[in-house]
């Protein structure tokens, strides 16, 4: 065992998988700071531009880390390790975070900890109480992934179901684009949906075997429906925006919940959690809580600040890796998927 395991475990964590530059400080399993710098430049392009994202990370990473350290009242000489997102994500963005983390760890002569982005989303449940106990199910939904995983310990998971095409977050954003909403459109769909009638329009729900998901067919049905209605009424979207958002959101959530319910029934696991950027969606949060009450689930949903990409979840995962001395070589490379 390392001698500093008997001392305070203080870790600086860096997240740079996509277009948010984030840094967090964790001390003995407690988050002391959690800073995020977002990149508004991508809005004009309707999606994240990888090259612009990596450049913005280079500009943001030093000030974000500095603010996180100052907020936590921690000096570089107090750090026990440096953690970073190893992947998946945009390779250019990941390289900025990993290069910074490697350089700092090397300069301070402290361990380096690489973290899987999707595992970190799940482990965000251990930041605040109440915390799940093993085994538990986690519906992990983001812009790049949609999975149902069975967690048997902090780093041992089994993927029971996954999307065979688009991720849920991607589907939300693309549906928003069809409605003429700016990027990122998923949160706007949720916002307008709260003002609309979810039963106003019906869209097909795919019948995918086993526990897998598919969102491409729903997207196609939405696109053809909108095109047909606009031929009859050019102002159709504007006049029905709230109802369209509510109906689209209901369809996506119904598909997600159908598979989550089936998984719980098959595994007989009643501890059910939600993670990933789409877990900030108010409709999905409400749906899992409602089903939990009906089915006797114990449900867990992270606070909003730990749902979207953030460094606190990287820090939490790094804390548990530090306890088992699961460190990275300085030659480690990030991975895109």
Secondary structure as UniProt FT lines:
FT   HELIX           3..6
FT   STRAND          10..15
FT   STRAND          21..27
FT   TURN            28..29
FT   STRAND          30..37
FT   HELIX           40..45
FT   HELIX           50..72
FT   HELIX           76..78
FT   STRAND          81..87
FT   HELIX           91..108
FT   STRAND          111..116
FT   HELIX           117..123
FT   HELIX           124..126
FT   STRAND          136..141
FT   STRAND          146..153
FT   TURN            154..155
FT   STRAND          156..163
FT   HELIX           168..178
FT   TURN            179..180
FT   HELIX           186..193
FT   TURN            194..195
FT   TURN            198..199
FT   TURN            210..211
FT   HELIX           216..232
FT   TURN            234..235
FT   HELIX           236..267
FT   STRAND          271..275
FT   HELIX           277..280
FT   HELIX           282..295
FT   STRAND          298..301
FT   HELIX           304..306
FT   HELIX           311..323
FT   TURN            324..325
FT   TURN            330..331
//
